[in-house]
Structures are given as structure tokens and as C-alpha cells.
Amino acid sequence: MIIYCAGPIRGDVTYQKFFTKAIDYIESLGHTVLSEFSGKFSSTIPLTDKQTYKRDLKWIDGSKIMIAEISGPSLGVGFEISYAIFKRKLPVLAICNSEVQNISSMITGCDSPLLTIQKYKDEDDLKRIVKNYLSKLSEK
């Protein structure tokens, strides 16, 4: 399955290490991950903001689901979640570290059945959440 993974790049990157581990795990399960955090898509030439925007929307358009790290505030991740749910009608798993208390009400208040929010305690818990989510989707 092709999965778009969104995480803060210019926003709060405190929990980025968990997210990169999750991406490695998703790839180890045989899925294709579209993300700047995947070593498979690192660019040797810096992209302009416009190029990044177009690339990321193209990646979302080509994905079956999105997994988004929402532990640290990020306007970009919020935009991508909104685009995925309301424009592309993609299911989104939003993951957040359990230490984080203040998640945007624009995420927690969203009542779309396409959005699932899960909190994780550590790397193993995050892997379990991702595996269970992907298993449920493959059953449908």
C-alpha cells in the first residue's frame, strides 16, 4: 500500500525521532512510504516552497492513506490532513505522544469518520498502533 506520512519539519520537531522509527517500521512491513522522512526520497537539491507544496500534494494524491505525527504543532501537517480528508477523502491516522496535552481543537474537534487519533507512549506502542490501524484497513 502507498502511504503518505506527514510530520513537522519547520514546526515543533520534538517527537520526530518516534515518527522516523514509525516510517522505518511501515516500510519494513512492505508498504511504500511517501515522505521527506523516508531515506528513499531524500533530495540532493533543496526544493523551493512551491516545489515542496506541489510534490507533497502529488504524494497525497497518489496515496491510499495518510499517517500524520501531530505531537508538535505544524501548520503544514494540519494543511495536509485537511487536504487528505476533505479533498481526497483519504483515511488519516493522526498519532500523538501521550505526553502532549494540547492538540489543536481543529484536529480533536474534527468529526470526520476518516480521521482517527491515537496516542502512543513509546516506540513499541506506536508500532502496535500503526500495525493495528493498517490491519483494520486491509480487512475492509
Secondary structure, 3 states (H helix, E strand, C coil): CEEEEECCCCCCCCCHHHHHHHHHHHHHCCCEEECCCCHHHCCCCCCCHHHHHHHHHHHHHCCCEEEEECCCCCHHHHHHHHHHHHHCCCCEEEEEECCCCCCCHHHHCCCCCCEEEEEECCHHHHHHHHHHHHHHHHHC
